[in-house]
Amino acid sequence: MSRDFVTRDKQELIAKLLKTVKELANSSNSNYRKGGLLGLAAMAIGLGSSSKDYINDLIKPILSSLIDQDSRVRYYACEAALNAIKSCRHDSLQLFNEIFFALSKIVADPDMSVKGGAESLDRIMKDIVSENNSFNLVTFIPLLRERMYAINPAARQFIVSWIDLLHSVPDIDILSYLSEYIEGLFKILSDPKPEISSMCSDLLQELLNSTMNNPEKVDFSSLINILLIHSQAQEATTQYTALVWLKEFMNLADTSSLISYSAGLLAATLPRLAPSSTDDNENLNISHDHAICSTIREVAKAINYSLRQLVTMEQEQDRVEINSHATMSSNSAEVKEPTFQISSLIEVLICELSKGNNCPTSVKLACLDWLEHLISKVPDKIAPHIEKDILPILIKTLRNPSNEVVISDLKVLGLIFSNFSDTNHLSTSTYRSRNEEFRPDYFSQFMSTLLQLFFTESSFLEDRCSFIVKHLCLIMNAEDIFRS
């Protein structure tokens, strides 16, 4: 009938017939609703290419029926939607968001016949999107972001499959919107069903590969915070994947994009340096096996190394800029403030060292290596933090039961004494001129505190006195130690 009306150009009859069928589809009687759905599908087929002029009237009533309380009505709605969309083909993309939303609901339908119909409808929509180059990502991304937090496994699988599809279509640049949906992908990655987690992991790897090939499309700054959060997740696969992304970002992003996140990167990396073969990992509260924990540690070591290089590079850049501006006249452009702030890094290191025995030995050693690195590479920025922040925690760390930690701790102290302390009283020092800036006598302060600890804590005196004094003599001049 509708085909005949189109042939005869009877627009008013088409509208009248459409109104009648829609009323049936919205009836309170489930049988009438099923009949109305069949009528809408038949009209779409009969209208042929003219169906595009009636998209809203044909498809919206069907989509409403996809959430009907009667499972048979929902099944009829799936079949009707399939036939109507086949007829409308690419014109149905006008209602893509509405179709996608309805699909994201019915793919998790408890009725298997409805679920099967949803899968058929899903396939046809994917075919249509794949062959079309005018897909509207701007309006779709907010809906995608909303639906990504579904808990149902089937709904999650549906979401991942659509991102995978959109990523595979050359004319659809979903990579540029990565920061909008990567958070949801990491949530899905921790799904307890292995097949869903694996599917999501494969997609994340594909997206990472695309990011490495097209770094100019990605806003690294907007992604780093998300990755930092998930790098500290309880689930090992999520943690590992986030760390891998961060490791690649260290190589891809420019210095200015990363340096402001150095403290966050350090905080995420240090606890992951604990070896998997020890009980230290109990402190991480991670459900993981030995193999993945070892892999996590290797990735964390790579990030830690790159971060140290980054800090050094940034300091050199700041020094060059300061020297360059110093040679310019006072009328020149305003001097740029250094971009690297070290206080947040020191705060992270002190926080880890302050955990005492709850901090694994390997992590303590990494923290002490960091302090040694910073004192050597950025002494001017370290200096304001020595007395109030660094010295107290170094003295506290001398109580650590690990000989390796104590030796490393003493090395950092020795470096402080040689770089920052007023050492004129030491036998190896040279005469300081009147114009030389006054430097605190950290060595004398330390020795005074150490002797007080030996005096007040008998166990510390018995267990550590000879060991500490011996290694202090090896690090510094033995005569200075005993004269103090």
Disulfide bonds with the S-S distance in Angstrom:
none
